[in-house]
Amino acid sequence: MLPVGNDRLFRQLALDAGSGKDLYEVFSPEIRDTSLFNGLNQLLRHIEFACCLSYGTLSDPQNQEKTAEEVRMSKQRSYSSVCEMQKNLQFALEQLIWAMDFYTSLYKLAPSGDYEVSFAWGDGILTDTTVEYAQRKAMVDSGYLKKEKFLAWYFGISEEEAKEYLPDDGDVMF
């Protein structure tokens, strides 16, 4: 028996419900997964737009139909964003290398002198490397591109090192 006026402070358990029925009933409503997933997908699309990513990077690419122009603009936005990130990363790495050179020269940890830094980011979003390889190989086969330049590009080495890869007779079939 609850004290008078305290029915809001105390909750009674229906223990008499345990006779013949389960004492506790499981609360498991049916989840409305379609509307929840659609809401999550919209949230992911907003994140993609805010981060300059193309639609479908995080969200479900099959969820909404888009025109070819929307797909192209989305890819272009993503490409521009990646190019800006690469440019800023390159600047940061150049500054880091300069600082490392400065301190190694200051503390005589390495011989001082000039250094050369090169970056090749490529175009992984829009260019297929197998197609680029085939195009460069066709240029070598037709005589428009030197073999050592092709090897230097393929292996990421200097042309002098690429010349060492070539046989002495000069007739190489690629």
DRENPARO-169773 format. One line per 5 residues: number of its first residue (from 1); their letters; for each residue z, y, x of N, C-alpha, C. Coordinates in pm, 1 decimal. Last residue first. Layout:
BEGIN
NUM = a = Z Y X Z Y X Z Y X; ...
This chain:
BEGIN
174 = fmvdg = -7656.1 -440.8 5896.1 -7533.1 -421.1 5820.5 -7536.5 -502.5 5695.9; -7770.6 -532.7 6204.3 -7797.7 -544.8 6061.0 -7664.1 -532.3 5988.7; -7856.2 -360.8 6486.8 -7746.9 -416.2 6407.4 -7790.3 -420.5 6263.8; -7962.6 -302.0 6785.7 -8016.8 -355.7 6660.6 -7903.8 -426.1 6586.1; -7824.9 -233.7 7015.7 -7851.5 -129.0 6918.7 -7909.1 -179.6 6789.6
169 = ddply = -7741.5 -389.7 7227.1 -7885.0 -382.8 7202.5 -7920.3 -278.0 7096.3; -7460.7 -382.0 7226.5 -7534.7 -307.1 7329.3 -7681.3 -291.6 7295.9; -7303.8 -329.0 6903.7 -7354.4 -413.2 7012.9 -7441.5 -331.7 7108.1; -7038.9 -99.4 6824.7 -7179.6 -139.1 6813.1 -7219.0 -230.7 6928.7; -6789.9 -21.4 6895.0 -6801.0 -132.0 6799.8 -6943.1 -186.3 6794.6
164 = ekaee = -6826.3 201.0 7046.6 -6779.7 80.5 7115.2 -6789.7 -42.3 7024.5; -6888.4 386.1 6854.7 -6997.0 342.8 6943.5 -6957.5 216.5 7019.3; -6637.7 433.6 6747.8 -6733.7 358.5 6666.9 -6849.0 308.7 6751.7; -6525.5 594.2 6941.9 -6470.0 460.5 6921.4 -6567.3 373.4 6841.7; -6688.9 817.8 6901.3 -6687.5 752.2 7032.0 -6632.0 610.4 7020.6
159 = esigf = -6623.9 893.5 6643.7 -6758.6 839.9 6668.1 -6765.6 769.6 6803.4; -6294.2 776.8 6546.9 -6388.1 875.9 6600.3 -6523.6 810.0 6625.5; -6217.4 616.0 6230.3 -6202.6 635.2 6374.5 -6300.8 741.8 6420.0; -6229.3 488.3 5978.7 -6142.0 603.5 6000.1 -6114.4 629.9 6146.5; -6406.3 290.4 5914.7 -6282.4 249.6 5979.7 -6185.7 365.2 6003.1
154 = ywalf = -6608.9 441.5 5785.1 -6555.2 320.0 5723.8 -6418.9 281.8 5783.3; -6669.6 655.4 5958.8 -6620.2 681.9 5822.6 -6549.4 558.8 5766.7; -6755.0 511.1 6180.4 -6642.2 603.3 6193.4 -6583.8 635.5 6057.0; -6975.1 376.3 6074.3 -6858.2 299.6 6118.7 -6735.1 388.5 6131.7; -7141.2 600.0 6026.5 -7102.8 510.6 5917.2 -6977.3 431.3 5954.6
149 = kekkl = -7171.6 695.3 6284.2 -7108.2 781.5 6183.6 -7059.9 698.0 6064.9; -7306.5 484.0 6402.2 -7170.4 514.5 6448.8 -7097.2 607.8 6352.2; -7553.3 493.4 6272.5 -7465.3 379.4 6250.3 -7322.0 409.6 6293.1; -7658.4 797.5 6116.9 -7637.0 715.3 6235.4 -7534.2 606.7 6206.3; -7874.7 830.0 5842.2 -7737.8 840.3 5891.5 -7722.9 747.6 6010.6
144 = ygsdv = -8134.8 778.9 5774.6 -8085.8 914.8 5754.7 -7946.1 937.3 5811.3; -8233.4 519.3 5779.4 -8242.8 599.9 5901.3 -8195.8 742.4 5886.0; -8199.8 341.8 5577.6 -8321.5 422.5 5572.8 -8334.2 515.5 5692.7; -7951.0 234.7 5643.9 -8069.0 147.2 5641.1 -8199.1 226.4 5640.7; -7789.5 460.1 5610.5 -7803.6 400.5 5743.6 -7929.5 316.3 5748.4
139 = makrq = -7818.4 494.3 5334.4 -7861.5 602.3 5424.0 -7877.4 550.7 5566.5; -7702.8 259.3 5244.5 -7845.0 282.8 5218.2 -7898.8 393.9 5307.8; -7441.2 310.7 5320.2 -7512.6 201.1 5384.4 -7663.1 216.4 5363.5; -7378.9 518.5 5144.8 -7381.9 544.4 5289.5 -7457.5 434.1 5363.5; -7397.1 379.0 4899.1 -7481.4 496.5 4925.8 -7491.4 523.7 5075.7
134 = ayevt = -7201.1 181.8 4927.9 -7341.5 141.9 4909.7 -7435.3 259.0 4939.5; -6971.5 344.0 4944.6 -7008.2 255.1 5055.1 -7156.5 218.0 5046.0; -6976.7 459.8 4690.5 -6991.2 545.7 4808.1 -7031.7 463.3 4930.0; -6933.0 230.0 4536.4 -7058.8 303.9 4519.5 -7082.2 393.2 4641.5; -6678.8 165.6 4620.7 -6786.7 68.9 4643.4 -6923.4 135.7 4628.6
129 = tdtli = -6528.7 384.4 4537.3 -6549.6 363.8 4680.3 -6660.7 263.0 4707.9; -6606.8 612.6 4292.2 -6587.7 470.9 4316.1 -6621.4 443.4 4462.3; -6448.1 911.5 4201.9 -6545.9 845.0 4285.8 -6508.7 698.5 4304.7; -6243.6 1029.2 4054.7 -6378.8 1035.3 4000.6 -6481.7 954.9 4079.3; -6005.0 965.3 4187.3 -6008.7 971.1 4042.2 -6151.8 957.4 3990.7
124 = gdgwa = -6027.1 975.8 4464.6 -6002.1 848.4 4400.4 -6011.4 849.8 4249.3; -6146.8 1117.0 4682.9 -6163.5 1156.2 4544.1 -6145.5 1032.2 4458.3; -5976.8 1215.5 4987.8 -6069.1 1136.8 4906.2 -6071.4 1187.2 4763.2; -5820.7 1326.3 5181.3 -5758.6 1285.4 5055.7 -5849.5 1197.6 4972.1; -5768.8 1344.3 5492.0 -5882.8 1298.5 5411.9 -5825.5 1242.5 5281.8
119 = fsvey = -5674.4 1560.1 5748.1 -5639.9 1500.1 5620.8 -5768.2 1460.1 5550.0; -5562.5 1603.3 6080.7 -5672.0 1593.2 5984.5 -5622.5 1519.6 5861.3; -5460.1 1790.2 6355.5 -5419.9 1722.9 6232.9 -5540.8 1717.6 6141.2; -5398.6 1805.8 6697.0 -5498.9 1814.1 6590.7 -5451.2 1732.1 6472.2; -5239.0 2011.4 6938.7 -5247.7 1890.2 6858.9 -5349.3 1913.1 6749.0
114 = dgspa = -5175.5 2135.7 7267.3 -5237.1 2145.1 7135.5 -5237.0 2008.9 7067.1; -4848.5 2110.5 7418.0 -4993.4 2120.2 7417.9 -5045.4 2127.6 7276.5; -4581.0 1959.7 7599.6 -4634.4 2061.5 7508.4 -4785.4 2067.1 7522.8; -4457.5 1629.2 7601.0 -4535.3 1734.0 7668.5 -4592.4 1833.4 7566.9; -4136.3 1602.9 7447.9 -4274.1 1555.6 7463.7 -4350.7 1665.9 7534.9
109 = lkyls = -3897.9 1725.2 7475.6 -3896.8 1585.3 7434.9 -4033.7 1521.0 7448.0; -3815.6 1989.0 7532.3 -3890.8 1910.7 7630.0 -3881.1 1760.2 7601.8; -3721.5 2149.4 7338.6 -3624.2 2061.7 7404.0 -3688.2 1966.6 7504.0; -3963.9 2277.8 7268.7 -3844.8 2355.0 7305.4 -3745.0 2270.4 7383.3; -4132.5 2068.6 7194.4 -4166.9 2150.9 7310.2 -4045.2 2227.5 7359.9
104 = tyfdm = -3998.2 1973.2 6972.5 -4020.8 1882.0 7084.5 -4061.4 1957.5 7209.5; -4003.0 2205.6 6813.8 -3875.3 2156.1 6866.3 -3893.6 2053.5 6978.6; -4282.4 2236.1 6766.1 -4202.4 2345.6 6820.9 -4074.7 2291.4 6885.2; -4353.2 1993.3 6647.1 -4411.6 2030.6 6775.4 -4328.3 2138.7 6842.9; -4205.4 2017.8 6410.7 -4177.7 1907.3 6502.5 -4233.3 1937.7 6640.8
99 = awilq = -4331.0 2242.0 6299.7 -4188.3 2248.3 6334.3 -4151.8 2136.8 6431.8; -4591.0 2137.1 6259.9 -4571.6 2253.1 6346.8 -4426.1 2261.7 6392.2; -4530.0 1936.8 6076.4 -4582.8 1898.6 6207.5 -4567.4 2013.6 6305.4; -4449.0 2097.7 5860.9 -4356.7 2001.4 5920.3 -4401.9 1962.5 6060.5; -4686.5 2234.5 5805.7 -4568.6 2309.8 5848.0 -4465.5 2217.9 5914.0
94 = elafq = -4844.5 2016.0 5727.1 -4884.0 2096.6 5842.7 -4766.4 2178.0 5895.3; -4703.1 1934.9 5497.7 -4711.0 1845.8 5613.5 -4752.4 1920.6 5739.4; -4744.8 2157.3 5330.9 -4608.9 2120.1 5369.6 -4609.9 2029.7 5493.0; -5025.1 2147.9 5302.4 -4961.5 2265.8 5361.8 -4821.4 2231.2 5411.9; -5046.8 1898.0 5174.3 -5109.0 1918.4 5304.4 -5047.1 2038.1 5375.1
89 = lnkqm = -4916.5 1954.1 4934.8 -4861.4 1853.7 5024.6 -4918.8 1869.7 5164.4; -5094.5 2142.8 4828.0 -4958.3 2183.6 4860.8 -4890.5 2083.8 4954.2; -5321.8 1978.3 4796.5 -5329.4 2099.9 4877.5 -5189.9 2145.6 4920.1; -5223.4 1782.3 4622.8 -5267.8 1744.9 4756.0 -5273.5 1865.7 4848.5; -5175.3 1938.2 4395.5 -5064.0 1867.9 4461.2 -5101.8 1829.1 4603.9
84 = ecvss = -5437.4 2018.7 4337.4 -5335.2 2119.0 4372.0 -5216.3 2054.7 4443.1; -5549.4 1767.6 4276.1 -5601.6 1847.3 4388.6 -5501.6 1953.1 4432.4; -5402.7 1700.2 4047.9 -5389.4 1618.5 4168.1 -5440.1 1694.5 4290.0; -5496.8 1900.9 3873.0 -5354.5 1891.3 3905.6 -5333.4 1812.8 4034.2; -5765.6 1836.1 3855.0 -5724.9 1965.8 3909.3 -5579.2 1964.3 3952.2
79 = ysrqk = -5746.2 1581.6 3733.2 -5806.9 1596.1 3865.2 -5764.4 1727.2 3930.7; -5635.4 1651.1 3484.1 -5562.2 1562.4 3574.0 -5615.0 1576.3 3717.0; -5843.9 1805.1 3383.2 -5710.2 1864.4 3398.5 -5627.0 1781.6 3495.9; -6045.9 1611.8 3375.8 -6061.9 1727.9 3463.1 -5927.0 1794.7 3487.3; -5946.3 1438.0 3179.9 -5964.4 1388.9 3316.9 -5976.2 1505.9 3414.9
74 = smrve = -5956.7 1615.7 2962.0 -5830.2 1555.0 3000.8 -5837.4 1504.3 3144.7; -6228.5 1666.7 2944.7 -6136.3 1777.1 2974.5 -6000.4 1724.5 3020.6; -6321.6 1407.9 2880.2 -6365.7 1474.2 3003.3 -6270.0 1586.1 3042.2; -6198.1 1367.8 2631.8 -6169.8 1276.1 2742.0 -6205.5 1342.6 2874.6; -6317.1 1573.4 2485.0 -6171.2 1571.6 2503.0 -6131.7 1480.8 2618.5
69 = eatke = -6585.2 1490.7 2494.0 -6547.4 1618.4 2556.0 -6397.2 1624.3 2579.5; -6581.1 1258.2 2345.4 -6614.0 1249.2 2487.6 -6574.2 1376.8 2559.9; -6294.7 1263.9 2126.9 -6436.0 1283.8 2156.1 -6457.4 1272.1 2305.6; -6064.9 1008.1 2040.0 -6096.4 1135.7 2102.3 -6246.7 1144.1 2123.4; -5821.7 852.7 1840.9 -5961.4 862.5 1878.8 -5987.4 1002.7 1931.6
64 = qnqpd = -5513.4 730.9 1961.0 -5590.6 829.5 1886.2 -5733.8 829.6 1934.0; -5432.2 495.2 2100.6 -5363.5 540.7 1980.0 -5446.6 636.8 1897.0; -5515.0 397.4 2337.9 -5588.6 351.7 2221.1 -5535.2 410.9 2091.0; -5339.7 482.8 2533.3 -5473.8 542.3 2529.5 -5553.1 504.1 2405.2; -5012.9 571.2 2493.9 -5106.2 464.9 2458.6 -5246.4 524.2 2447.6
59 = sltgy = -4900.2 769.3 2777.4 -4905.9 731.2 2636.4 -5007.7 619.1 2615.5; -4949.6 805.5 3048.0 -4818.6 756.6 3004.0 -4824.2 702.9 2861.3; -5229.1 832.7 3047.7 -5158.7 800.0 3171.2 -5021.7 741.9 3138.9; -5326.9 918.9 2810.8 -5335.8 776.0 2835.3 -5270.3 735.9 2965.5; -5462.7 1222.8 2918.2 -5405.5 1145.2 2808.9 -5430.2 997.2 2833.4
54 = slcca = -5387.7 1325.0 3252.5 -5483.8 1293.7 3147.6 -5415.8 1208.4 3041.3; -5143.1 1576.7 3324.3 -5197.3 1441.6 3339.1 -5297.0 1416.5 3227.6; -4989.0 1809.7 3330.9 -5131.7 1813.7 3364.2 -5186.7 1674.6 3398.0; -4740.7 1808.2 3223.8 -4751.7 1769.4 3364.4 -4896.2 1766.5 3413.0; -4789.8 1871.7 2958.3 -4707.6 1963.3 3037.2 -4719.4 1934.6 3187.1
49 = feihr = -4939.0 1646.5 2879.4 -5002.2 1778.4 2877.7 -4924.1 1875.6 2965.4; -4746.3 1444.3 2909.3 -4871.6 1438.9 2984.9 -4937.9 1575.4 2990.9; -4558.7 1531.6 2720.2 -4521.5 1525.7 2862.0 -4646.9 1523.7 2948.9; -4708.7 1497.2 2487.9 -4661.8 1631.8 2523.5 -4622.2 1637.6 2671.3; -4737.4 1220.0 2498.5 -4857.5 1305.0 2508.1 -4820.3 1448.4 2542.6
44 = llqnl = -4473.0 1140.2 2458.6 -4538.2 1111.8 2587.2 -4664.0 1195.3 2605.6; -4444.5 1222.2 2192.0 -4360.6 1281.3 2296.4 -4422.4 1259.1 2434.3; -4628.3 1050.2 2070.9 -4649.7 1195.2 2065.1 -4568.5 1267.0 2172.2; -4499.5 806.4 2124.9 -4631.6 832.6 2181.4 -4664.9 981.8 2178.9; -4268.2 834.0 1972.7 -4257.9 822.4 2117.8 -4391.1 854.8 2183.6
39 = gnfls = -4387.7 836.5 1716.2 -4311.7 951.8 1763.9 -4296.8 950.9 1914.2; -4496.8 580.5 1714.2 -4585.6 696.2 1701.8 -4515.7 822.5 1750.0; -4261.5 430.3 1728.8 -4357.3 424.4 1838.5 -4456.6 540.2 1832.3; -4146.7 499.5 1480.0 -4076.4 529.6 1605.2 -4172.4 529.5 1723.5; -4335.9 403.9 1299.3 -4311.3 547.9 1304.6 -4236.3 586.1 1432.1
34 = tdrie = -4318.9 128.3 1367.6 -4445.5 201.1 1371.8 -4422.0 351.1 1382.0; -4052.5 41.9 1328.3 -4108.1 52.7 1462.1 -4237.4 132.9 1468.1; -3803.4 69.6 1168.5 -3935.0 125.5 1134.8 -4009.4 149.9 1266.2; -3608.1 -215.6 1138.0 -3646.5 -101.4 1221.1 -3787.4 -58.7 1183.8; -3390.5 -299.3 882.9 -3524.5 -321.3 936.0 -3567.0 -197.0 1013.4
29 = psfve = -3042.5 -313.3 974.8 -3153.9 -267.0 891.6 -3287.7 -295.1 960.2; -2785.5 -479.0 995.3 -2907.7 -488.4 1072.5 -3024.5 -443.7 985.9; -2466.6 -547.3 995.5 -2552.2 -436.0 956.4 -2674.6 -438.3 1046.8; -2306.9 -829.9 878.7 -2386.5 -775.2 987.6 -2475.7 -665.3 932.2; -1982.1 -828.3 750.5 -2123.5 -835.4 719.6 -2200.6 -768.0 832.1
24 = yldkg = -1693.5 -1022.5 789.5 -1772.8 -908.1 835.1 -1918.7 -931.5 798.4; -1615.6 -1244.3 644.9 -1523.9 -1131.6 655.0 -1599.5 -1005.4 695.6; -1828.9 -1403.3 412.7 -1797.5 -1366.7 550.5 -1706.7 -1245.3 550.0; -1663.3 -1556.4 127.7 -1769.1 -1476.2 190.2 -1732.6 -1453.8 336.3; -1439.4 -1716.8 72.2 -1568.0 -1751.6 12.0 -1684.2 -1674.9 70.4
19 = sgadl = -1239.3 -1470.2 161.9 -1231.9 -1597.8 89.3 -1364.0 -1623.4 18.6; -1277.8 -1223.2 262.1 -1296.6 -1337.5 349.9 -1288.6 -1469.8 277.6; -1201.9 -1031.5 90.8 -1343.1 -1067.5 86.9 -1370.8 -1187.7 174.9; -946.2 -967.7 148.0 -963.0 -1069.3 43.9 -1109.1 -1109.5 29.2; -972.8 -764.2 320.1 -948.5 -896.4 375.8 -961.7 -1005.5 271.0
14 = alqrf = -1103.8 -495.8 349.1 -1111.1 -585.2 233.6 -1095.0 -728.1 283.6; -896.9 -259.2 491.1 -991.3 -367.5 512.9 -987.1 -458.5 391.9; -869.5 87.6 435.1 -825.8 -46.6 403.9 -935.5 -146.4 436.0; -801.0 353.9 639.8 -904.5 275.3 574.6 -849.6 135.5 550.7; -635.4 666.7 634.7 -634.2 522.6 659.4 -748.4 457.6 583.7
9 = lrdng = -677.9 925.1 560.2 -641.4 897.3 698.2 -651.2 749.4 731.9; -726.8 933.2 292.6 -835.5 976.8 380.6 -804.1 947.9 526.3; -492.0 859.0 176.6 -603.2 766.5 163.5 -722.5 806.7 248.6; -255.7 996.8 163.8 -308.3 963.2 296.3 -425.5 866.0 288.1; -147.1 1029.9 -90.1 -214.5 1144.0 -27.8 -273.6 1114.5 108.6
4 = vplm = 107.6 793.1 -47.2 39.5 881.6 -140.7 -19.6 999.7 -63.2; 45.6 523.6 180.9 128.7 634.5 132.6 45.3 728.8 47.5; -94.5 215.9 66.1 -103.2 339.3 143.7 -7.2 442.9 89.0; 0.0 -116.6 83.7 0.0 0.0 0.0 0.0 123.5 88.7
